[in-house]
């Protein structure tokens, strides 16, 4: 059973004052209009449906989405643009696709199967014409210890004891889906501590359990950006850490900061380039890392990495999108670019990538109708791909036609 934190009466008074004031941030309409981020396309507009990976990984990813869908009420609604489908419909749609790819069809046969039985929706993208920005993420691996030492001195924090998550819909229906994350000082409710206060001024020391201590401060920052990872402990154990919650403050890109300050050219920007710059300028680490006030707190999982659906992610098959705009767990098809890496660990060139994927995760920086984050897995190639991927492409979603629900 999840523990519940007691909120004193004066906190409710503070919240009431916030909610009854003219605060512009909270003056949202009760039910905002649904943005039309997906449009159905005719068969002549269908993508080729060529998949550049083996179907076994695809089957695994589809099965994990099915596991998520089967936990939901059958009447739950999933929106594809203006069209709505129930959980039951989604389950059958995934099952039919899974059964068909088990026959190992050719590209042409698979496209014909989809053309006859599925509706395809094309994302309007970032420009209204279907152009998406694809980035990548991966599962970091860090070395650590259960005890703080001279080498392992940077804490991987669990959820702090004084962090409050307040569901604003409890106070008024017009705040449905809205929440705030804060801390209570005894007299007032305040925003939670930012990154600089936590990492460089020990603001939550003694207030949050330390899951592990790691040696790499920069690696810990990237672990938070990725949302989950592995920590190889000194005693030989592997600790799988996964996103638990945040401090509620907005994400700000340190890559953008370094570009704007002229410290890294835009065409050279990558996760690897950021690391190299910070290692060469350690005196700038507090200001650069502290520029991003958002902070992630972790929990331990028996396995990982786990996406936002509480299902394990599949390398090359799981994507993260904005959950407000795209249907969770849905089957999708993407077209973008992937790197070819030579023996020196350098990218030789980028070549076309096209494959079926499942919408199984979210990310603080993955917002809006034109953003997709592709999960690459772990290891050297995954880190290189995730660190350098920033390419255009297309995103499609597939769902079984209503008249194809009956068994063949």
C-alpha positions as CSV (number, residue, x, y, z in Angstrom):
1,X,0.0,0.0,0.0
2,X,1.3,3.4,-0.9
3,X,1.9,5.7,2.1
4,X,-0.1,8.9,2.3
5,X,1.4,12.2,3.7
6,X,-0.7,14.1,6.1
7,X,-1.3,17.7,5.0
8,X,-1.9,20.2,7.9
9,X,-5.0,22.4,7.9
10,X,-3.1,25.6,7.2
11,X,-1.8,24.0,4.0
12,X,-5.3,23.7,2.8
13,X,-5.9,27.3,3.7
14,X,-2.9,28.3,1.6
15,X,-4.1,26.2,-1.4
16,X,-7.6,27.7,-1.1
17,X,-6.0,31.2,-1.3
18,X,-4.0,30.1,-4.3
19,X,-7.0,28.6,-6.0
20,X,-9.4,31.5,-5.3
21,X,-6.9,34.2,-6.3
22,X,-6.5,35.6,-9.8
23,X,-3.3,33.6,-10.4
24,X,-3.0,33.4,-14.2
25,X,-1.2,30.1,-14.1
26,X,-4.3,28.4,-12.8
27,X,-6.9,30.1,-14.9
28,X,-7.3,27.3,-17.4
29,X,-10.6,26.3,-18.9
30,X,-12.3,23.3,-17.3
31,X,-12.0,21.2,-20.5
32,X,-9.5,22.6,-23.0
33,X,-10.1,22.0,-26.6
34,X,-8.4,18.8,-27.9
35,X,-5.5,19.6,-30.2
36,X,-5.8,17.8,-33.5
37,X,-2.3,16.3,-33.7
38,X,-3.2,13.2,-35.8
39,X,-5.0,13.1,-39.1
40,X,-6.2,10.0,-40.9
41,X,-4.6,9.3,-44.3
42,X,-5.8,7.5,-47.4
43,X,-4.0,4.3,-48.6
44,X,-2.1,6.2,-51.3
45,X,-0.4,8.2,-48.5
46,X,0.7,5.1,-46.6
47,X,4.4,4.7,-45.7
48,X,6.2,1.8,-47.3
49,X,6.0,-0.1,-44.0
50,X,9.6,-1.5,-44.4
51,X,10.9,-2.6,-41.0
52,X,14.7,-2.5,-40.6
53,X,14.7,-4.7,-37.5
54,X,13.8,-8.3,-36.7
55,X,10.2,-9.0,-35.9
56,X,11.0,-10.7,-32.6
57,X,11.8,-7.4,-30.9
58,X,8.6,-6.0,-32.3
59,X,6.6,-8.9,-30.9
60,X,8.1,-8.3,-27.5
61,X,7.2,-4.6,-27.6
62,X,3.6,-5.2,-28.8
63,X,3.2,-7.8,-26.0
64,X,4.3,-5.3,-23.4
65,X,1.8,-2.7,-24.7
66,X,-0.9,-5.5,-24.5
67,X,0.1,-6.1,-20.9
68,X,-0.5,-2.4,-20.1
69,X,-3.8,-2.3,-22.0
70,X,-5.2,-5.4,-20.3
71,X,-4.8,-3.7,-16.9
72,X,-7.1,-0.9,-18.0
73,X,-11.0,-0.8,-17.9
74,X,-12.2,-2.0,-21.3
75,X,-14.2,1.2,-21.8
76,X,-11.2,3.6,-21.4
77,X,-11.0,5.9,-24.4
78,X,-7.9,6.5,-26.6
79,X,-7.9,9.4,-29.0
80,X,-6.4,9.3,-32.5
81,X,-7.1,12.8,-33.7
82,X,-10.9,13.2,-33.7
83,X,-11.5,9.5,-33.5
84,X,-12.0,7.6,-30.2
85,X,-11.3,3.9,-29.6
86,X,-11.9,1.9,-26.5
87,X,-9.3,-0.2,-24.6
88,X,-11.1,-3.3,-25.9
89,X,-10.6,-2.1,-29.5
90,X,-7.0,-1.4,-28.8
91,X,-6.4,-4.8,-27.4
92,X,-7.9,-6.6,-30.4
93,X,-5.9,-4.3,-32.8
94,X,-2.6,-5.3,-31.1
95,X,-3.5,-9.0,-31.0
96,X,-4.3,-9.1,-34.7
97,X,-1.0,-7.3,-35.6
98,X,1.0,-9.6,-33.2
99,X,-0.6,-12.7,-34.8
100,X,0.2,-11.6,-38.3
101,X,3.9,-10.7,-37.7
102,X,4.3,-14.1,-36.2
103,X,4.0,-15.4,-39.8
104,X,7.1,-13.4,-40.7
105,X,5.5,-11.6,-43.7
106,X,7.3,-9.7,-46.4
107,X,7.2,-6.0,-46.5
108,X,4.6,-6.0,-49.3
109,X,2.4,-8.5,-47.6
110,X,2.6,-6.6,-44.3
111,X,1.7,-3.4,-46.1
112,X,-1.3,-5.0,-47.8
113,X,-2.4,-6.5,-44.5
114,X,-2.3,-3.1,-42.9
115,X,-4.0,-1.4,-45.9
116,X,-6.9,-3.8,-45.7
117,X,-7.5,-3.8,-41.9
118,X,-5.9,-0.7,-40.3
119,X,-6.5,3.0,-40.2
120,X,-3.3,5.0,-40.3
121,X,-3.0,8.5,-38.7
122,X,-0.2,10.9,-39.6
123,X,1.1,13.3,-37.0
124,X,0.8,16.9,-38.0
125,X,4.3,17.4,-36.6
126,X,6.0,20.6,-35.5
127,X,5.2,22.5,-38.7
128,X,1.6,21.3,-39.4
129,X,3.0,19.3,-42.4
130,X,4.1,16.2,-40.6
131,X,7.8,17.1,-39.8
132,X,8.9,15.5,-36.5
133,X,12.1,16.1,-34.6
134,X,13.5,12.7,-33.5
135,X,16.0,12.5,-30.6
136,X,17.2,9.4,-28.7
137,X,17.7,8.2,-25.2
138,X,19.4,5.2,-23.7
139,X,20.0,3.3,-20.4
140,X,23.1,4.8,-18.6
141,X,25.4,2.5,-16.6
142,X,27.2,4.0,-13.6
143,X,29.5,2.6,-11.0
144,X,28.5,3.2,-7.4
145,X,28.4,2.1,-3.8
146,X,25.9,1.7,-1.0
147,X,28.2,3.8,1.2
148,X,29.6,7.2,0.7
149,X,33.4,7.2,0.1
150,X,36.0,9.5,-1.2
151,X,35.4,8.1,-4.6
152,X,31.6,7.6,-4.5
153,X,30.3,10.9,-3.1
154,X,27.4,12.0,-5.3
155,X,24.0,10.8,-4.0
156,X,21.3,9.2,-6.1
157,X,18.2,10.3,-4.2
158,X,14.9,8.7,-3.6
159,X,11.7,10.7,-3.0
160,X,12.3,13.3,-0.2
161,X,10.1,13.0,2.9
162,X,9.0,16.6,2.7
163,X,8.0,16.6,-0.9
164,X,4.2,17.1,-1.4
165,X,2.2,16.3,-4.5
166,X,-1.2,18.1,-4.4
167,X,-4.0,17.2,-6.7
168,X,-5.7,20.4,-7.5
169,X,-8.8,18.7,-8.9
170,X,-9.7,17.9,-5.3
171,X,-10.4,21.6,-4.9
172,X,-12.3,22.3,-8.1
173,X,-13.3,20.3,-11.2
174,X,-11.9,23.0,-13.4
175,X,-8.4,21.9,-12.4
176,X,-8.9,18.3,-13.5
177,X,-5.5,16.8,-14.2
178,X,-3.6,19.6,-12.6
179,X,-1.2,19.2,-9.7
180,X,1.6,21.0,-8.0
181,X,4.7,19.7,-6.3
182,X,5.8,21.7,-3.2
183,X,7.2,21.6,0.3
184,X,5.6,22.8,3.5
185,X,7.8,25.0,5.7
186,X,5.5,25.1,8.7
187,X,4.0,28.4,7.8
188,X,3.6,28.4,4.0
189,X,3.7,26.2,0.9
190,X,6.7,26.8,-1.4
191,X,8.1,25.4,-4.6
192,X,10.4,22.5,-4.0
193,X,14.2,23.0,-4.0
194,X,15.8,23.4,-7.4
195,X,18.8,21.5,-8.7
196,X,21.5,24.0,-7.6
197,X,20.1,24.0,-4.0
198,X,20.0,20.2,-3.9
199,X,23.3,19.3,-5.6
200,X,25.5,22.2,-4.5
201,X,24.0,23.4,-1.2
202,X,22.8,20.1,0.4
203,X,19.2,21.4,0.6
204,X,17.7,17.9,1.2
205,X,20.5,16.2,3.1
206,X,18.8,14.0,5.6
207,X,15.4,14.5,4.0
208,X,15.7,11.8,1.3
209,X,16.9,8.3,1.3
210,X,20.2,7.8,-0.7
211,X,19.7,4.8,-3.0
212,X,23.4,4.7,-3.9
213,X,26.5,6.9,-4.2
214,X,28.2,7.4,-7.6
215,X,31.5,8.8,-8.7
216,X,30.4,10.6,-11.8
217,X,28.4,13.8,-11.2
218,X,28.0,14.5,-14.9
219,X,26.9,10.9,-15.4
220,X,24.3,11.3,-12.6
221,X,22.9,14.4,-14.4
222,X,22.5,12.4,-17.6
223,X,20.9,9.5,-15.6
224,X,18.3,12.0,-14.5
225,X,17.7,13.2,-18.1
226,X,17.4,9.6,-19.3
227,X,15.0,8.7,-16.4
228,X,16.4,5.2,-15.6
229,X,19.6,3.2,-15.6
230,X,21.8,0.6,-14.0
231,X,24.3,1.2,-11.1
232,X,27.0,-1.5,-10.7
233,X,27.8,-1.5,-7.0
234,X,31.1,-2.3,-5.4
235,X,29.7,-5.5,-3.8
236,X,28.8,-6.9,-7.3
237,X,25.1,-6.2,-7.2
238,X,23.3,-4.4,-10.0
239,X,20.9,-1.7,-8.9
240,X,18.1,-0.8,-11.4
241,X,17.0,2.8,-10.7
242,X,13.9,4.2,-12.3
243,X,12.1,7.6,-12.3
244,X,9.9,8.1,-9.3
245,X,9.0,11.8,-9.3
246,X,10.5,15.3,-9.9
247,X,10.7,18.5,-7.9
248,X,8.0,19.9,-10.1
249,X,10.2,22.6,-11.7
250,X,10.5,23.1,-15.4
251,X,13.1,21.4,-17.5
252,X,15.7,23.7,-19.2
253,X,18.2,22.5,-21.7
254,X,21.9,22.9,-20.8
255,X,22.7,22.2,-24.4
256,X,20.8,25.2,-25.5
257,X,22.5,27.3,-22.9
258,X,26.0,26.2,-24.1
259,X,25.0,27.1,-27.7
260,X,23.6,30.5,-26.7
261,X,26.7,31.3,-24.7
262,X,28.9,30.3,-27.7
263,X,30.7,27.5,-25.9
264,X,29.6,24.7,-28.2
265,X,28.7,25.3,-31.9
266,X,25.1,24.2,-32.6
267,X,26.2,21.7,-35.3
268,X,28.5,20.0,-32.8
269,X,26.0,19.7,-30.0
270,X,25.6,16.3,-28.5
271,X,25.5,14.6,-25.1
272,X,29.2,13.6,-25.6
273,X,30.2,17.1,-26.5
274,X,28.5,18.5,-23.3
275,X,30.4,16.0,-21.2
276,X,33.7,16.9,-22.8
277,X,33.1,20.6,-22.2
278,X,32.2,20.1,-18.6
279,X,35.2,17.9,-17.9
280,X,37.4,20.5,-19.5
281,X,35.8,23.3,-17.5
282,X,34.9,21.8,-14.0
283,X,34.6,25.3,-12.5
284,X,31.5,25.8,-14.6
285,X,29.7,22.6,-13.5
286,X,27.5,24.3,-10.8
287,X,26.2,27.0,-13.1
288,X,25.8,24.8,-16.2
289,X,24.0,21.9,-14.4
290,X,22.2,24.3,-12.1
291,X,20.7,26.1,-15.2
292,X,18.3,23.1,-15.4
293,X,16.2,23.5,-12.1
294,X,14.3,20.2,-12.7
295,X,15.5,17.3,-10.5
296,X,14.5,13.6,-10.7
297,X,14.1,11.4,-7.7
298,X,14.4,7.6,-8.2
299,X,13.1,4.3,-7.0
300,X,14.6,0.8,-7.2
301,X,13.0,-1.7,-9.7
302,X,13.8,-5.4,-9.9
303,X,14.5,-5.0,-13.6
304,X,14.5,-2.2,-16.1
305,X,14.4,0.2,-17.8
306,X,10.7,0.8,-17.1
307,X,8.7,3.2,-19.2
308,X,5.7,5.4,-18.2
309,X,3.3,2.5,-18.7
310,X,5.1,0.5,-16.0
311,X,6.3,-1.9,-18.7
312,X,9.9,-2.7,-19.6
313,X,11.1,-0.7,-22.6
314,X,12.3,-2.5,-25.8
315,X,15.5,-1.2,-27.4
316,X,14.8,0.3,-30.8
317,X,11.1,-0.4,-30.4
318,X,9.9,1.9,-27.6
319,X,9.3,5.6,-28.2
320,X,8.5,8.5,-25.8
321,X,6.0,11.2,-26.9
322,X,3.8,13.9,-25.2
323,X,1.1,11.9,-23.4
324,X,-1.4,14.7,-23.7
325,X,-1.3,14.4,-27.5
326,X,-0.6,10.8,-28.5
327,X,-2.3,7.6,-27.4
328,X,-0.3,5.6,-24.8
329,X,0.7,2.0,-25.7
330,X,-0.3,2.5,-29.3
331,X,1.3,0.9,-32.3
332,X,3.2,3.4,-34.5
333,X,5.5,3.6,-37.5
334,X,8.5,6.0,-37.8
335,X,10.8,7.2,-40.5
336,X,14.0,9.0,-39.6
337,X,17.7,8.4,-39.6
338,X,20.2,6.2,-37.7
339,X,24.0,6.3,-37.4
340,X,26.5,3.9,-38.8
341,X,29.4,3.8,-36.3
342,X,32.9,2.7,-37.2
343,X,35.4,0.8,-35.2
344,X,36.7,3.9,-33.5
345,X,33.3,4.7,-32.1
346,X,32.8,7.6,-34.5
347,X,29.7,8.1,-36.6
348,X,30.6,7.4,-40.2
349,X,27.3,8.5,-41.7
350,X,23.5,8.6,-41.1
351,X,21.2,6.2,-43.1
352,X,17.4,5.8,-43.3
353,X,15.6,4.2,-40.3
354,X,12.1,2.9,-40.7
355,X,10.3,0.6,-38.3
356,X,7.2,-0.2,-36.2
357,X,7.4,1.1,-32.7
358,X,5.2,1.3,-29.6
359,X,4.4,4.5,-27.7
360,X,5.5,3.4,-24.2
361,X,7.2,6.3,-22.5
362,X,7.2,10.1,-21.8
363,X,9.9,12.6,-21.1
364,X,10.1,16.1,-19.5
365,X,11.6,17.5,-22.7
366,X,9.4,15.6,-25.1
367,X,6.5,18.0,-25.4
368,X,4.3,19.1,-28.3
369,X,3.1,17.4,-31.5
370,X,6.5,17.5,-33.2
371,X,8.7,15.5,-30.8
372,X,9.6,11.8,-30.6
373,X,12.3,10.2,-28.4
374,X,13.5,6.8,-29.5
375,X,14.9,4.4,-26.9
376,X,18.2,2.8,-28.1
377,X,18.9,0.4,-25.2
378,X,22.3,0.3,-23.5
379,X,25.9,0.0,-24.5
380,X,28.3,2.0,-26.7
381,X,26.2,2.1,-29.9
382,X,23.1,3.1,-27.9
383,X,24.9,5.9,-26.1
384,X,26.4,7.3,-29.3
385,X,23.1,7.1,-31.1
386,X,21.1,8.7,-28.3
387,X,23.7,11.4,-27.8
388,X,23.9,12.5,-31.4
389,X,20.4,11.9,-32.7
390,X,18.6,15.1,-33.7
391,X,16.9,14.4,-37.0
392,X,13.7,15.1,-38.9
393,X,11.2,12.4,-39.8
394,X,7.6,11.2,-39.8
395,X,5.4,9.6,-37.2
396,X,2.3,7.4,-38.0
397,X,-0.1,5.6,-35.7
398,X,-2.1,2.5,-36.6
399,X,-5.3,1.1,-35.2
400,X,-7.6,-1.7,-36.5
401,X,-10.6,-0.6,-38.5
402,X,-13.9,-1.0,-36.7
403,X,-15.3,-3.3,-39.5
404,X,-12.2,-5.5,-39.1
405,X,-12.9,-6.3,-35.4
406,X,-14.7,-9.6,-36.3
407,X,-12.4,-12.7,-36.6
408,X,-11.4,-13.5,-40.2
